[in-house]
Amino acid sequence: MPAVPPRAEEFLAAPHVGTLTTLRPDGSLHSVAVRFTWDATSGLARVLTVASSRKARNLIAAPGSRVALCQVDGFCWVTLEGTATVRDDRSHVADGVRRYAKRYWSAPPDPADRVVIEIVVDRVLSLNL
């Protein structure tokens, strides 16, 4: 797991929104605004979504795909890059929900086909942190 500077850790703990970039089956980029959580201990970023979303379908179509998750505030940003897996089992989804509620101070929506995208981060880029 790459080292994350302390100021970047603080920045990633703030309740900002980020963008998640995945690849569509045709190779084109798909970027979308997301709420996410970062767990420095395990090196995992998590994004809650539904299985029918474009981002989840992109990753299901190409297991182990690389993604980029970027959080920006003014002239400060952190990008987390790594491989992503879509998980639908209750324990992983529940863990994602718990972490989301802690970061954003409220529970996320509860759709029937909720999944969690887990990103094993292996590269961290940042500016002005």
Residue pairs with C-beta under 8 A, 6 or more apart in sequence:
1 43
1 121
1 122
2 43
2 121
2 122
2 123
2 124
3 124
4 12
4 40
4 78
4 124
5 126
5 129
7 129
8 78
8 124
8 126
8 129
9 38
9 40
11 71
11 73
11 76
11 78
11 126
11 129
12 38
12 40
12 71
12 78
12 80
13 38
13 103
14 73
15 103
15 104
15 105
16 71
16 72
16 73
17 33
17 34
17 35
17 71
18 33
18 34
18 35
18 36
18 69
18 70
18 71
18 72
19 31
19 32
19 33
19 34
19 69
19 70
19 72
20 31
20 32
20 34
20 36
20 47
20 55
20 67
20 68
20 69
20 117
21 29
21 30
21 31
21 67
21 68
21 69
21 70
22 29
22 30
22 54
22 55
22 58
22 59
22 65
22 67
22 84
23 29
23 30
23 58
23 62
23 65
24 30
24 54
24 58
25 58
25 61
25 62
30 54
30 55
30 58
32 54
32 55
34 47
34 49
34 55
34 69
35 47
35 48
35 100
35 103
35 104
35 108
36 45
36 46
36 47
36 69
36 71
37 45
37 46
37 96
37 99
37 100
37 102
37 103
38 44
38 45
38 80
39 45
39 46
39 99
43 82
43 120
43 121
43 122
44 118
44 119
44 120
44 121
45 69
45 80
45 82
45 118
45 119
45 121
46 95
46 96
46 99
46 100
46 116
46 117
46 118
46 119
47 55
47 69
47 96
47 116
47 117
47 119
48 93
48 96
48 97
48 100
48 108
48 114
48 115
48 116
48 117
49 55
49 56
49 114
49 115
49 116
49 117
50 56
50 111
50 113
50 114
50 115
51 57
51 60
51 86
51 88
51 113
51 114
51 115
52 113
55 117
56 86
56 115
56 117
58 65
59 65
59 67
59 84
59 85
59 86
59 117
60 86
63 85
64 83
64 84
64 85
65 83
65 84
66 81
66 82
66 83
66 84
67 81
67 82
67 83
67 84
67 117
67 119
68 79
68 80
68 81
69 79
69 80
69 81
69 119
70 77
70 78
70 79
70 80
71 77
71 78
71 79
75 127
75 128
76 126
76 127
76 128
76 129
77 126
77 127
77 128
78 124
78 125
78 126
78 129
79 124
79 125
79 126
80 119
80 121
80 123
80 124
81 121
81 122
81 123
81 124
81 125
82 119
82 120
82 121
82 122
82 123
83 119
83 120
83 122
84 117
84 118
84 119
84 120
85 117
85 118
85 120
86 115
86 116
86 117
87 93
87 115
87 116
87 117
87 118
88 113
88 115
92 116
92 118
93 114
93 115
93 116
95 116
96 116
96 118
97 107
97 108
100 107
100 108
101 107
101 108
